[in-house]
Amino acid sequence: MSGRVLSSEQAKTAITQLQNIINGGLTDQINALNTQGQTLSQPDVWDGPLAETFRSSTWPETKAALDKAKQELEELRDQLQKISQNIMSAGGGA
């Protein structure tokens, strides 16, 4: 493991951009997708052969992927502050 520590302006910009994307509504968009998928999954809203396929396989698989993505984004958001502090410390900005 190298003893080198580097903190570039590009690193600081990247962490800020990550924070802005996550905090700027990406998780809200995932929630909106989940809401609309749940709506389409209701037989009294949409029914028929394609709707049955959607309810039985398409939506459950998609919802699982969205839930996993949301969980990972929340974990990343929790780590972003620590990452930001580490970048600032490495650059002498702490």
Secondary structure as GFF3:
##gff-version 3
##sequence-region A 1 94
A	DSSP	alpha_helix	9	21	.	.	.	ID=ss1
A	DSSP	pi_helix	22	26	.	.	.	ID=ss2
A	DSSP	alpha_helix	27	40	.	.	.	ID=ss3
A	DSSP	alpha_helix	49	53	.	.	.	ID=ss4
A	DSSP	pi_helix	54	58	.	.	.	ID=ss5
A	DSSP	alpha_helix	59	90	.	.	.	ID=ss6
###
